[in-house]
Structure formats: C-alpha cells, structure tokens
Amino acid sequence: MKRIHLSKALVSVFTCLLVGFLSGFATQSSVKTWFPTVIKPFFNPPSWVFAPVWTLLYILMGLAFAIVWSNEKSNNKKQAMTLFGIQLFLNALWSVLFFGLCNPFLAFLEILLLWLFIFETIKAFGKIDSLASKLLYPYLAWVSFATILNGSIWYLNS
C-alpha cells in the first residue's frame, strides 16, 4: 500500500461520515411515518442493517479518497476526486428524494445515475491506486442492491 497521510485520511473519513449523518436527517421523520406504510419486497433488509452497513461503507469511501488524495504523482487525481465528490453528493441526494420527498420513482432515476458515477469513480481511482479502487467495490455492490430494492419499492407502490 502506498503512503496515506493520516490527516487526509481523518478528514476524508470524517467528511464521508458527516455526509451520511446529515443525509440521515432527511430520513428521520418518514422512516417512522411514511416508510412503514410502503409495500416492500420480500428481500427488504431489517431496518437495523442500514446504519452499520452505511457506516462501514462511508469509512471505506473515506479511506479510498484519502489514498487518492495522498498520491503525489498522479495526473488524473483532480478528475478522480471530482467524480468522487459528485457521487458523494448524489449519495446524499438520494435520501432527500426517497425519504424527504417520499418519491421512490425520482429516487430510482437518481440512484441509477449514482451507480454510474460510483462505477466511473472506481475506474478513475483504479488508474491511480488499485487499493483505492477496490475499497469502493462493497459500496458499488450495496448500491446495486439498493437500486434493485428502490426499483422494487417503486414498482410495488405504483
């Protein structure tokens, strides 16, 4: 593994966790009011699964970003960091659309875009550091599952 600056790792992980924490505000009221009334597919995980999974994913995302940020020799770093920032914004926006606006259809369209940006971020990170790229694989896998879940919820409730 290449050198990773501790300060960059702490800032990156903290930022990703903060985005998750702040986007959680969009979910708070509707998780207790709207979401229990929504028809869900049989494979919908129990509610307690989401917090630990997202916490781990945000930590991995932050570490991946810190590895890229710490790389002093890459010409592609700015593009990779920009893609990461866009996907992180889209990550937070999904909560607002799905839970804040209670709109599974709009959230489904947005999560497809999020998936594409995660995929592009993985490719861009891979050009800089393979470990940084691989740290995002669980995130892509979870968002792939979330996309199917989101689409199913939209379909079942339309």
DSSP file with accessible surface (Angstrom, degrees, kcal/mol):
  #  RESIDUE AA STRUCTURE BP1 BP2  ACC     N-H-->O    O-->H-N    N-H-->O    O-->H-N    TCO  KAPPA ALPHA  PHI   PSI    X-CA   Y-CA   Z-CA
    1    1 A M              0   0  166      0, 0.0     3,-0.1     0, 0.0     2,-0.1   0.000 360.0 360.0 360.0 139.2    0.0    0.0    0.0
    2    2 A K        -     0   0  118      1,-0.2    69,-0.1    69,-0.0    68,-0.0  -0.324 360.0 -75.6 -74.8 164.1    1.2    3.5   -0.8
    3    3 A R        -     0   0  202     67,-0.1     2,-0.4    -2,-0.1    -1,-0.2  -0.307  45.3-162.5 -61.7 139.0    1.6    6.1    1.9
    4    4 A I        -     0   0   43     -3,-0.1     2,-0.4    67,-0.0    63,-0.1  -0.991  20.5-123.9-123.9 130.3   -1.6    7.6    3.1
    5    5 A H     >  -     0   0   59     -2,-0.4     4,-2.5    61,-0.4     5,-0.2  -0.633  13.7-144.1 -75.1 125.9   -1.5   10.9    5.0
    6    6 A L  H  > S+     0   0  127     -2,-0.4     4,-2.8     1,-0.2     5,-0.2   0.900  99.8  51.5 -57.9 -43.7   -3.1   10.5    8.4
    7    7 A S  H  > S+     0   0   82      1,-0.2     4,-2.5     2,-0.2    -1,-0.2   0.911 111.2  47.7 -63.5 -39.0   -4.6   14.0    8.3
    8    8 A K  H  > S+     0   0   40      2,-0.2     4,-2.5     1,-0.2    -1,-0.2   0.882 111.6  51.1 -68.5 -36.4   -6.1   13.4    4.9
    9    9 A A  H  X S+     0   0   12     -4,-2.5     4,-2.8     2,-0.2     5,-0.3   0.932 111.5  47.1 -65.1 -44.9   -7.5   10.0    6.0
   10   10 A L  H  X S+     0   0  110     -4,-2.8     4,-2.5     2,-0.2     5,-0.2   0.933 114.8  45.7 -64.1 -44.6   -9.1   11.6    9.0
   11   11 A V  H  X S+     0   0   75     -4,-2.5     4,-2.6    -5,-0.2    -2,-0.2   0.928 115.4  47.4 -63.5 -44.1  -10.6   14.5    7.0
   12   12 A S  H  X S+     0   0    5     -4,-2.5     4,-2.3    -5,-0.2    -2,-0.2   0.935 115.1  43.4 -65.4 -48.0  -11.8   12.1    4.3
   13   13 A V  H  X S+     0   0   26     -4,-2.8     4,-2.8    49,-0.2     5,-0.2   0.937 115.1  50.0 -64.7 -45.0  -13.4    9.6    6.6
   14   14 A F  H  X S+     0   0  132     -4,-2.5     4,-2.7    -5,-0.3    -2,-0.2   0.925 110.7  50.3 -58.9 -43.8  -15.0   12.3    8.8
   15   15 A T  H  X S+     0   0   60     -4,-2.6     4,-2.4    -5,-0.2    -1,-0.2   0.931 111.8  46.7 -62.1 -45.8  -16.4   14.1    5.7
   16   16 A C  H  X S+     0   0    2     -4,-2.3     4,-2.2     1,-0.2    -1,-0.2   0.929 114.1  47.5 -63.7 -43.8  -18.0   10.9    4.3
   17   17 A L  H  X S+     0   0   59     -4,-2.8     4,-2.7     1,-0.2    -2,-0.2   0.892 110.8  52.8 -63.9 -37.6  -19.4   10.0    7.7
   18   18 A L  H  X S+     0   0   70     -4,-2.7     4,-3.2    -5,-0.2     5,-0.3   0.910 106.9  51.7 -64.8 -42.0  -20.7   13.6    8.1
   19   19 A V  H  X S+     0   0   32     -4,-2.4     4,-2.7     2,-0.2     5,-0.2   0.932 112.1  47.1 -59.7 -44.7  -22.5   13.4    4.7
   20   20 A G  H  X S+     0   0   14     -4,-2.2     4,-1.3     2,-0.2    -2,-0.2   0.920 113.3  48.2 -62.1 -43.3  -24.1   10.1    5.8
   21   21 A F  H  X S+     0   0  132     -4,-2.7     4,-0.6     2,-0.2    -2,-0.2   0.937 114.3  45.6 -62.9 -46.7  -25.1   11.7    9.2
   22   22 A L  H >< S+     0   0   94     -4,-3.2     3,-1.2     1,-0.2     4,-0.5   0.890 110.3  52.5 -67.9 -38.6  -26.5   14.8    7.5
   23   23 A S  H >X S+     0   0   11     -4,-2.7     3,-0.9    -5,-0.3     4,-0.6   0.781  97.8  69.4 -68.8 -21.4  -28.4   12.9    4.9
   24   24 A G  H >X S+     0   0   22     -4,-1.3     4,-1.3     1,-0.2     3,-0.8   0.778  85.4  68.0 -64.4 -24.9  -29.9   10.8    7.7
   25   25 A F  H <X S+     0   0  102     -3,-1.2     4,-0.5    -4,-0.6    -1,-0.2   0.852  94.2  57.1 -63.0 -32.4  -31.9   13.9    8.7
   26   26 A A  H <4 S+     0   0   24     -3,-0.9     4,-0.4    -4,-0.5    -1,-0.3   0.765 110.1  45.2 -67.5 -24.3  -33.9   13.6    5.5
   27   27 A T  H <X S+     0   0   29     -3,-0.8     4,-2.3    -4,-0.6     5,-0.2   0.728  89.5  86.7 -91.4 -22.1  -34.9   10.1    6.6
   28   28 A Q  H  X S+     0   0  107     -4,-1.3     4,-0.8     1,-0.2    -2,-0.1   0.869  94.3  34.2 -53.6 -54.4  -35.8   10.6   10.2
   29   29 A S  H >X S+     0   0   86     -4,-0.5     4,-1.3     1,-0.2     3,-0.7   0.942 120.9  46.0 -71.9 -43.5  -39.4   11.6   10.0
   30   30 A S  H 34>S+     0   0    5     -4,-0.4     5,-3.5     1,-0.2    -1,-0.2   0.749 101.4  66.4 -75.3 -20.1  -40.5    9.5    7.1
   31   31 A V  H 3<5S+     0   0   56     -4,-2.3    -1,-0.2     1,-0.2    -2,-0.2   0.869 112.9  34.6 -63.5 -32.1  -38.8    6.4    8.4
   32   32 A K  H <<5S+     0   0  173     -4,-0.8    -2,-0.2    -3,-0.7    -1,-0.2   0.689 134.2  23.7 -94.3 -21.3  -41.3    6.4   11.2
   33   33 A T  T  <5S+     0   0   95     -4,-1.3     4,-0.4     3,-0.0    -3,-0.2   0.820 130.1  21.9-110.1 -63.9  -44.3    7.8    9.3
   34   34 A W  T >>5S+     0   0   55     -5,-0.2     3,-1.6     1,-0.2     4,-0.5   0.941 115.2  58.3 -77.0 -49.1  -44.3    7.2    5.5
   35   35 A F  G >4<S+     0   0   25     -5,-3.5     3,-1.4     1,-0.3    -4,-0.2   0.845  98.4  58.6 -60.0 -37.2  -41.9    4.2    5.1
   36   36 A P  G 34 S+     0   0   80      0, 0.0    -1,-0.3     0, 0.0    -2,-0.1   0.796 105.2  53.0 -62.5 -21.6  -43.8    1.8    7.4
   37   37 A T  G <4 S+     0   0  102     -3,-1.6     2,-0.2    -4,-0.4    -2,-0.2   0.576  88.8 101.5 -87.4  -9.1  -46.8    2.2    5.0
   38   38 A V  S << S-     0   0   11     -3,-1.4     2,-0.4    -4,-0.5   119,-0.0  -0.543  78.3-120.0 -79.7 137.1  -44.8    1.4    1.9
   39   39 A I        -     0   0   97     -2,-0.2   117,-0.1   114,-0.2   118,-0.1  -0.659  37.1-165.6 -74.1 127.5  -45.1   -2.1    0.4
   40   40 A K        -     0   0   59     -2,-0.4   109,-0.0   116,-0.1   113,-0.0  -0.866  20.0-107.2-118.0 152.1  -41.7   -3.6    0.4
   41   41 A P    >   -     0   0   15      0, 0.0     3,-1.9     0, 0.0    -1,-0.1  -0.269  37.0-104.4 -72.0 163.7  -40.3   -6.7   -1.4
   42   42 A F  T 3  S+     0   0  195      1,-0.3    -2,-0.0    -2,-0.0     0, 0.0   0.750 118.7  58.7 -60.5 -24.1  -39.5   -9.9    0.5
   43   43 A F  T 3  S+     0   0   59      2,-0.0    -1,-0.3   106,-0.0   106,-0.1   0.328  70.9 128.8 -93.3  10.8  -35.8   -9.2    0.4
   44   44 A N    <   -     0   0   38     -3,-1.9     3,-0.1     1,-0.1    -4,-0.1  -0.502  59.6-128.2 -65.1 122.0  -36.0   -5.8    2.2
   45   45 A P        -     0   0   18      0, 0.0    -1,-0.1     0, 0.0     5,-0.1  -0.313  29.1 -90.7 -69.4 159.2  -33.5   -6.0    5.0
   46   46 A P    >   -     0   0   68      0, 0.0     3,-1.8     0, 0.0     4,-0.5  -0.331  39.6-111.0 -65.3 152.8  -34.5   -5.2    8.6
   47   47 A S  G >> S+     0   0   89      1,-0.3     3,-1.1     2,-0.2     4,-0.6   0.824 112.5  65.3 -56.4 -35.1  -34.0   -1.5    9.5
   48   48 A W  G 34 S+     0   0  190      1,-0.2    -1,-0.3     2,-0.2     3,-0.1   0.712  90.8  67.4 -66.4 -16.5  -31.1   -2.2   11.9
   49   49 A V  G <> S+     0   0   27     -3,-1.8     4,-1.9     1,-0.2    -1,-0.2   0.857  88.8  64.9 -70.4 -33.8  -28.9   -3.4    9.0
   50   50 A F  H <> S+     0   0   59     -3,-1.1     4,-2.8    -4,-0.5     5,-0.3   0.881  95.1  52.8 -66.0 -44.0  -28.6    0.0    7.3
   51   51 A A  H  X S+     0   0   68     -4,-0.6     4,-2.4     1,-0.2    -1,-0.2   0.949 113.6  40.9 -61.8 -50.3  -26.7    2.0    9.9
   52   52 A P  H  > S+     0   0   73      0, 0.0     4,-2.3     0, 0.0     5,-0.2   0.913 116.4  50.4 -66.9 -36.0  -23.8   -0.4   10.4
   53   53 A V  H  X S+     0   0   41     -4,-1.9     4,-2.6     1,-0.2    -2,-0.2   0.960 114.0  43.8 -63.9 -49.0  -23.5   -1.1    6.6
   54   54 A W  H  X S+     0   0   54     -4,-2.8     4,-2.9    -5,-0.2     5,-0.2   0.884 110.8  55.3 -66.0 -35.7  -23.5    2.6    5.7
   55   55 A T  H  X S+     0   0   68     -4,-2.4     4,-2.0    -5,-0.3    -1,-0.2   0.956 111.3  44.2 -60.5 -48.0  -21.1    3.4    8.5
   56   56 A L  H  X S+     0   0  100     -4,-2.3     4,-2.6     1,-0.2    -2,-0.2   0.930 113.7  50.8 -61.5 -43.7  -18.6    0.8    7.1
   57   57 A L  H  X S+     0   0    8     -4,-2.6     4,-2.8     1,-0.2    -2,-0.2   0.916 109.2  50.2 -63.7 -41.3  -19.2    1.9    3.6
   58   58 A Y  H  X S+     0   0   14     -4,-2.9     4,-2.4     2,-0.2    -1,-0.2   0.884 110.5  50.6 -64.7 -36.3  -18.5    5.6    4.4
   59   59 A I  H  X S+     0   0   61     -4,-2.0     4,-2.5    -5,-0.2    -2,-0.2   0.947 112.3  46.2 -64.8 -46.7  -15.3    4.6    6.2
   60   60 A L  H  X S+     0   0   33     -4,-2.6     4,-2.6     1,-0.2    -2,-0.2   0.906 112.4  51.2 -62.1 -40.9  -14.1    2.6    3.2
   61   61 A M  H  X S+     0   0    0     -4,-2.8     4,-2.6    -5,-0.2    -1,-0.2   0.924 110.3  49.1 -61.6 -44.4  -15.1    5.5    0.9
   62   62 A G  H  X S+     0   0    0     -4,-2.4     4,-2.5     1,-0.2   -49,-0.2   0.905 111.5  48.4 -63.0 -41.7  -13.1    8.0    3.0
   63   63 A L  H  X S+     0   0   58     -4,-2.5     4,-2.2     2,-0.2    -1,-0.2   0.913 111.0  50.9 -65.1 -41.0  -10.1    5.7    3.1
   64   64 A A  H  X S+     0   0    0     -4,-2.6     4,-1.9     1,-0.2    -2,-0.2   0.939 112.0  47.0 -61.3 -45.0  -10.3    5.3   -0.7
   65   65 A F  H  X S+     0   0   32     -4,-2.6     4,-3.1     1,-0.2     5,-0.2   0.916 110.1  53.2 -62.9 -42.5  -10.5    9.0   -1.2
   66   66 A A  H  X S+     0   0    0     -4,-2.5     4,-2.4     1,-0.2   -61,-0.4   0.872 106.2  53.3 -62.6 -36.9   -7.6    9.6    1.2
   67   67 A I  H  X S+     0   0    8     -4,-2.2     4,-0.7     2,-0.2    -1,-0.2   0.940 113.5  42.6 -62.8 -45.4   -5.4    7.2   -0.7
   68   68 A V  H >< S+     0   0    0     -4,-1.9     3,-0.9     1,-0.2    -2,-0.2   0.934 114.7  50.2 -66.7 -44.4   -6.1    9.1   -4.0
   69   69 A W  H 3< S+     0   0   73     -4,-3.1    -1,-0.2     1,-0.3    -2,-0.2   0.864 109.6  52.1 -61.4 -36.2   -5.7   12.5   -2.3
   70   70 A S  H 3< S+     0   0    5     -4,-2.4     2,-0.5    -5,-0.2    -1,-0.3   0.637  82.9 106.2 -76.9 -15.0   -2.4   11.4   -0.8
   71   71 A N    <<  -     0   0   23     -3,-0.9     3,-0.4    -4,-0.7     6,-0.1  -0.558  47.9-174.7 -71.8 117.9   -1.0   10.3   -4.1
   72   72 A E  S    S+     0   0  128     -2,-0.5    -1,-0.2     1,-0.2    -4,-0.0   0.598  73.8  53.3 -88.5 -12.7    1.6   12.9   -5.1
   73   73 A K  S    S+     0   0  192     55,-0.1     2,-0.4     4,-0.0    -1,-0.2   0.298  77.5 112.7-111.3   9.0    2.4   11.6   -8.6
   74   74 A S        -     0   0   27     -3,-0.4     3,-0.3    -6,-0.2     4,-0.2  -0.693  42.0-169.2 -93.6 136.5   -1.0   11.2  -10.4
   75   75 A N  S    S+     0   0  162     -2,-0.4     3,-0.2     1,-0.2     4,-0.2   0.623  91.8  54.3 -85.3 -18.0   -2.1   13.3  -13.3
   76   76 A N  S  > S+     0   0   65      1,-0.2     4,-2.2     2,-0.1     5,-0.2   0.312  76.1 103.0 -97.8   6.1   -5.6   12.0  -13.0
   77   77 A K  H  > S+     0   0   44     -3,-0.3     4,-2.8     1,-0.2     5,-0.2   0.898  77.4  51.8 -62.1 -42.9   -6.1   12.9   -9.4
   78   78 A K  H  > S+     0   0  174     -3,-0.2     4,-2.3     1,-0.2    -1,-0.2   0.926 112.0  46.1 -62.5 -44.7   -8.3   16.0   -9.9
   79   79 A Q  H  > S+     0   0  111     -4,-0.2     4,-2.5     2,-0.2    -1,-0.2   0.926 114.0  48.7 -64.0 -43.6  -10.7   14.2  -12.2
   80   80 A A  H  X S+     0   0    0     -4,-2.2     4,-2.2     1,-0.2    -2,-0.2   0.913 112.1  48.2 -63.7 -41.9  -10.9   11.2   -9.8
   81   81 A M  H  X S+     0   0   44     -4,-2.8     4,-2.3     2,-0.2    -1,-0.2   0.876 110.7  51.8 -68.2 -34.8  -11.5   13.5   -6.8
   82   82 A T  H  X S+     0   0   76     -4,-2.3     4,-2.4    -5,-0.2    -2,-0.2   0.931 109.2  49.3 -65.9 -45.2  -14.2   15.4   -8.8
   83   83 A L  H  X S+     0   0   24     -4,-2.5     4,-2.6     1,-0.2     5,-0.2   0.912 110.5  51.5 -59.4 -41.9  -16.0   12.2   -9.7
   84   84 A F  H  X S+     0   0    8     -4,-2.2     4,-2.4     1,-0.2    -1,-0.2   0.925 109.1  50.4 -61.0 -44.7  -15.9   11.1   -6.0
   85   85 A G  H  X S+     0   0   37     -4,-2.3     4,-2.2     1,-0.2    -2,-0.2   0.903 110.5  49.6 -61.5 -40.0  -17.4   14.5   -5.0
   86   86 A I  H  X S+     0   0   66     -4,-2.4     4,-2.6     2,-0.2    -2,-0.2   0.943 112.0  46.9 -65.0 -45.5  -20.2   14.2   -7.5
   87   87 A Q  H  X S+     0   0    1     -4,-2.6     4,-2.3     1,-0.2    -1,-0.2   0.879 110.6  53.0 -67.6 -33.1  -21.1   10.6   -6.4
   88   88 A L  H  X S+     0   0   17     -4,-2.4     4,-1.9    -5,-0.2    -1,-0.2   0.918 110.0  48.2 -66.7 -39.8  -20.9   11.7   -2.7
   89   89 A F  H  X S+     0   0  138     -4,-2.2     4,-2.6     2,-0.2    -2,-0.2   0.930 112.2  48.6 -62.1 -46.0  -23.4   14.5   -3.5
   90   90 A L  H  X S+     0   0   12     -4,-2.6     4,-2.0     1,-0.2    -2,-0.2   0.868 106.5  58.2 -62.8 -35.3  -25.7   12.1   -5.3
   91   91 A N  H  X S+     0   0    7     -4,-2.3     4,-0.9    -5,-0.2    -1,-0.2   0.941 111.1  41.0 -57.8 -48.3  -25.4    9.7   -2.4
   92   92 A A  H  X S+     0   0   24     -4,-1.9     4,-1.2     1,-0.2     3,-0.4   0.890 110.6  58.0 -68.5 -38.4  -26.8   12.3   -0.1
   93   93 A L  H  X S+     0   0   52     -4,-2.6     4,-2.5     1,-0.2     5,-0.2   0.855  95.5  64.6 -62.0 -34.5  -29.4   13.5   -2.6
   94   94 A W  H  X S+     0   0   45     -4,-2.0     4,-3.2     1,-0.2     5,-0.4   0.919 100.1  51.1 -56.8 -43.8  -30.9   10.0   -2.8
   95   95 A S  H  X>S+     0   0   15     -4,-0.9     5,-1.8    -3,-0.4     4,-1.8   0.888 109.7  50.3 -61.2 -38.9  -32.0   10.2    0.8
   96   96 A V  I  <>S+     0   0   62     -4,-1.2     5,-2.3     3,-0.2     6,-0.3   0.929 115.5  42.4 -65.0 -43.8  -33.7   13.5    0.2
   97   97 A L  I  <5S+     0   0   19     -4,-2.5     6,-2.1     3,-0.2    10,-0.2   0.932 122.8  36.1 -69.5 -47.2  -35.5   12.2   -2.8
   98   98 A F  I  <5S+     0   0    4     -4,-3.2    -3,-0.2    -5,-0.2    -2,-0.2   0.970 136.5  15.1 -73.4 -55.0  -36.6    8.9   -1.4
   99   99 A F  I  <5S+     0   0   28     -4,-1.8    -3,-0.2    -5,-0.4    -2,-0.1   0.874 128.6  47.3 -91.7 -42.0  -37.3    9.7    2.2
  100  100 A G  I   <S+     0   0   42     -5,-1.8    -3,-0.2     1,-0.2    -4,-0.2   0.946 129.4  24.1 -67.1 -47.5  -37.5   13.5    2.3
  101  101 A L  S   <S-     0   0  105     -5,-2.3    -1,-0.2    -6,-0.2    -2,-0.2   0.481  98.6-132.8 -93.7  -6.3  -39.8   13.8   -0.7
  102  102 A C        +     0   0   46     -6,-0.3    -4,-0.2     1,-0.2    -3,-0.2   0.907  59.6 140.2  53.4  47.8  -41.2   10.2   -0.3
  103  103 A N     >  +     0   0   57     -6,-2.1     4,-2.4     1,-0.1     5,-0.2  -0.765  27.7 174.2-126.4  85.6  -40.6    9.7   -4.1
  104  104 A P  H  > S+     0   0   17      0, 0.0     4,-2.1     0, 0.0    50,-0.2   0.823  80.9  55.7 -61.8 -31.1  -39.3    6.3   -4.9
  105  105 A F  H  > S+     0   0   90      2,-0.2     4,-2.2     1,-0.2     5,-0.2   0.962 110.9  41.6 -67.9 -50.4  -39.6    6.9   -8.7
  106  106 A L  H  > S+     0   0   70      1,-0.2     4,-2.2     2,-0.2    -1,-0.2   0.912 115.5  51.7 -62.7 -39.5  -37.4   10.0   -8.6
  107  107 A A  H  X S+     0   0    0     -4,-2.4     4,-2.8   -10,-0.2    -1,-0.2   0.875 107.2  54.2 -64.0 -36.3  -35.0    8.3   -6.2
  108  108 A F  H  X S+     0   0   45     -4,-2.1     4,-1.6     2,-0.2    -2,-0.2   0.933 108.6  47.4 -64.6 -44.5  -34.8    5.3   -8.6
  109  109 A L  H  X S+     0   0   83     -4,-2.2     4,-1.4     1,-0.2    -2,-0.2   0.925 114.7  47.9 -60.9 -41.0  -33.8    7.5  -11.5
  110  110 A E  H  X S+     0   0   14     -4,-2.2     4,-2.6     1,-0.2    -2,-0.2   0.888 106.5  55.1 -69.6 -38.0  -31.3    9.3   -9.3
  111  111 A I  H  X S+     0   0    4     -4,-2.8     4,-2.7     1,-0.2    -1,-0.2   0.830 103.1  57.1 -68.7 -28.1  -29.8    6.0   -7.9
  112  112 A L  H  X S+     0   0   72     -4,-1.6     4,-1.9     2,-0.2    -1,-0.2   0.927 109.5  45.2 -63.6 -41.8  -29.1    4.8  -11.5
  113  113 A L  H  X S+     0   0   78     -4,-1.4     4,-2.2     2,-0.2    -2,-0.2   0.916 111.5  52.8 -66.0 -42.3  -27.1    8.0  -12.0
  114  114 A L  H  X S+     0   0    4     -4,-2.6     4,-2.6     1,-0.2     5,-0.2   0.932 106.8  52.9 -57.1 -46.7  -25.4    7.5   -8.6
  115  115 A W  H  X S+     0   0   78     -4,-2.7     4,-2.5     1,-0.2    -1,-0.2   0.919 108.8  49.9 -56.8 -45.1  -24.4    3.9   -9.7
  116  116 A L  H  X S+     0   0   94     -4,-1.9     4,-2.5     1,-0.2    -1,-0.2   0.904 111.1  48.5 -62.3 -40.6  -22.9    5.2  -12.9
  117  117 A F  H  X S+     0   0   52     -4,-2.2     4,-2.3     2,-0.2    -1,-0.2   0.864 110.3  51.0 -70.5 -34.5  -20.8    7.8  -11.0
  118  118 A I  H  X S+     0   0    1     -4,-2.6     4,-2.7     2,-0.2    -2,-0.2   0.941 111.1  49.3 -63.8 -45.4  -19.6    5.2   -8.5
  119  119 A F  H  X S+     0   0   78     -4,-2.5     4,-2.2     1,-0.2    -2,-0.2   0.929 112.7  46.6 -58.9 -45.6  -18.6    3.0  -11.4
  120  120 A E  H  X S+     0   0   78     -4,-2.5     4,-2.5     1,-0.2    -1,-0.2   0.869 110.9  53.0 -66.1 -35.8  -16.7    5.9  -13.1
  121  121 A T  H  X S+     0   0    1     -4,-2.3     4,-3.2     2,-0.2     5,-0.3   0.919 107.5  51.5 -65.0 -41.9  -15.1    6.8   -9.7
  122  122 A I  H  X S+     0   0   13     -4,-2.7     4,-2.4     2,-0.2    -2,-0.2   0.931 111.4  47.4 -60.0 -45.0  -13.9    3.2   -9.3
  123  123 A K  H  X S+     0   0   96     -4,-2.2     4,-1.1     2,-0.2    -2,-0.2   0.929 114.1  46.8 -62.4 -44.6  -12.3    3.3  -12.8
  124  124 A A  H  < S+     0   0    7     -4,-2.5     4,-0.5     1,-0.2     3,-0.5   0.907 113.1  48.5 -66.0 -41.2  -10.7    6.7  -12.1
  125  125 A F  H >X S+     0   0    0     -4,-3.2     4,-3.3     1,-0.2     3,-1.5   0.879 104.7  60.9 -64.7 -37.0   -9.4    5.6   -8.7
  126  126 A G  H 3< S+     0   0   35     -4,-2.4    -1,-0.2     1,-0.3    -2,-0.2   0.803  97.9  57.5 -61.3 -28.6   -8.0    2.4  -10.4
  127  127 A K  T 3< S+     0   0  145     -4,-1.1    -1,-0.3    -3,-0.5    -2,-0.2   0.685 117.5  34.4 -73.0 -16.9   -5.8    4.5  -12.6
  128  128 A I  T <4 S-     0   0   12     -3,-1.5     2,-0.3    -4,-0.5    -2,-0.2   0.821 136.3  -6.3-104.2 -45.5   -4.2    6.0   -9.5
  129  129 A D     X  -     0   0    9     -4,-3.3     4,-1.8     1,-0.1    -1,-0.3  -0.911  50.9-148.4-158.1 123.7   -4.2    3.2   -6.9
  130  130 A S  H  > S+     0   0   73     -2,-0.3     4,-2.6     1,-0.2     5,-0.2   0.856 100.4  54.2 -65.6 -35.1   -5.7   -0.3   -7.2
  131  131 A L  H  > S+     0   0   59      2,-0.2     4,-2.3     1,-0.2    -1,-0.2   0.934 106.0  52.3 -65.1 -42.6   -6.4   -0.5   -3.4
  132  132 A A  H  > S+     0   0    0      1,-0.2     4,-0.5     2,-0.2    -1,-0.2   0.917 112.1  47.3 -58.3 -41.1   -8.4    2.8   -3.5
  133  133 A S  H >< S+     0   0    8     -4,-1.8     3,-1.5    -8,-0.3     4,-0.3   0.944 111.2  49.8 -64.3 -47.5  -10.4    1.4   -6.4
  134  134 A K  H >< S+     0   0  114     -4,-2.6     3,-1.4     1,-0.3    -1,-0.2   0.802  99.3  65.9 -66.0 -29.1  -11.1   -1.9   -4.6
  135  135 A L  H 3< S+     0   0   33     -4,-2.3     4,-0.3     1,-0.3    -1,-0.3   0.731  99.5  54.4 -65.3 -18.5  -12.2   -0.2   -1.4
  136  136 A L  T <X S+     0   0    2     -3,-1.5     4,-2.3    -4,-0.5    -1,-0.3   0.544  83.1  88.1 -91.3  -7.2  -15.2    1.1   -3.4
  137  137 A Y  H <> S+     0   0  124     -3,-1.4     4,-2.6    -4,-0.3     5,-0.2   0.915  87.2  49.8 -59.2 -45.7  -16.3   -2.4   -4.6
  138  138 A P  H  > S+     0   0   58      0, 0.0     4,-2.7     0, 0.0    -1,-0.2   0.898 109.9  53.1 -61.5 -34.3  -18.5   -3.0   -1.5
  139  139 A Y  H  > S+     0   0    2     -4,-0.3     4,-2.7     2,-0.2     5,-0.2   0.938 110.0  46.5 -63.6 -46.8  -20.1    0.4   -2.0
  140  140 A L  H  X S+     0   0   27     -4,-2.3     4,-2.2     1,-0.2    -1,-0.2   0.911 112.6  51.0 -63.3 -39.9  -20.9   -0.4   -5.6
  141  141 A A  H  X S+     0   0   62     -4,-2.6     4,-2.2     2,-0.2    -2,-0.2   0.931 112.1  46.3 -62.8 -44.6  -22.3   -3.8   -4.6
  142  142 A W  H  X S+     0   0   43     -4,-2.7     4,-3.0     1,-0.2    -2,-0.2   0.916 113.0  48.7 -66.4 -41.5  -24.5   -2.3   -1.9
  143  143 A V  H  X S+     0   0    1     -4,-2.7     4,-2.3     2,-0.2    -1,-0.2   0.855 108.0  55.9 -68.8 -30.2  -25.8    0.5   -4.2
  144  144 A S  H  X S+     0   0   38     -4,-2.2     4,-1.8    -5,-0.2    -2,-0.2   0.948 111.5  43.3 -62.4 -46.6  -26.5   -2.2   -6.8
  145  145 A F  H  X S+     0   0   59     -4,-2.2     4,-2.7     1,-0.2    -2,-0.2   0.927 113.1  52.1 -62.4 -44.5  -28.7   -4.0   -4.2
  146  146 A A  H  X S+     0   0   18     -4,-3.0     4,-3.3     1,-0.2    -1,-0.2   0.849 106.0  55.3 -62.4 -33.6  -30.2   -0.7   -3.2
  147  147 A T  H  X S+     0   0   17     -4,-2.3     4,-2.8     2,-0.2    -1,-0.2   0.932 110.0  44.9 -65.1 -44.7  -31.0    0.1   -6.8
  148  148 A I  H  X S+     0   0  103     -4,-1.8     4,-2.4     2,-0.2    -2,-0.2   0.925 115.6  48.0 -64.2 -42.6  -33.0   -3.2   -7.1
  149  149 A L  H  X S+     0   0   15     -4,-2.7     4,-2.6     2,-0.2    -2,-0.2   0.945 112.9  47.6 -63.4 -47.6  -34.7   -2.6   -3.8
  150  150 A N  H  X S+     0   0    3     -4,-3.3     4,-2.6     1,-0.2    -2,-0.2   0.933 113.1  48.4 -59.5 -47.8  -35.6    1.0   -4.7
  151  151 A G  H  X S+     0   0   12     -4,-2.8     4,-2.7     1,-0.2    -1,-0.2   0.897 111.4  50.4 -61.4 -38.7  -36.9   -0.1   -8.1
  152  152 A S  H  X S+     0   0   30     -4,-2.4     4,-3.0     2,-0.2    -1,-0.2   0.905 109.9  49.7 -66.8 -41.0  -38.9   -2.8   -6.5
  153  153 A I  H  X S+     0   0    3     -4,-2.6     4,-1.4     2,-0.2    -2,-0.2   0.929 111.9  48.6 -64.7 -42.1  -40.4   -0.4   -3.9
  154  154 A W  H  X S+     0   0   89     -4,-2.6     4,-0.5   -50,-0.2     3,-0.4   0.954 114.2  46.0 -60.6 -48.7  -41.4    2.0   -6.7
  155  155 A Y  H >< S+     0   0  170     -4,-2.7     3,-1.0     1,-0.2    -2,-0.2   0.922 112.4  49.8 -61.0 -46.4  -42.9   -0.8   -8.7
  156  156 A L  H 3< S+     0   0   69     -4,-3.0    -1,-0.2     1,-0.2    -2,-0.2   0.732 117.2  41.3 -66.6 -22.7  -44.9   -2.3   -5.8
  157  157 A N  H 3<        0   0   65     -4,-1.4    -1,-0.2    -3,-0.4    -2,-0.2   0.315 360.0 360.0-109.9   7.5  -46.3    1.0   -4.8
  158  158 A S    <<        0   0  109     -3,-1.0    -3,-0.0    -4,-0.5    -4,-0.0  -0.458 360.0 360.0 -96.4 360.0  -47.1    2.5   -8.2
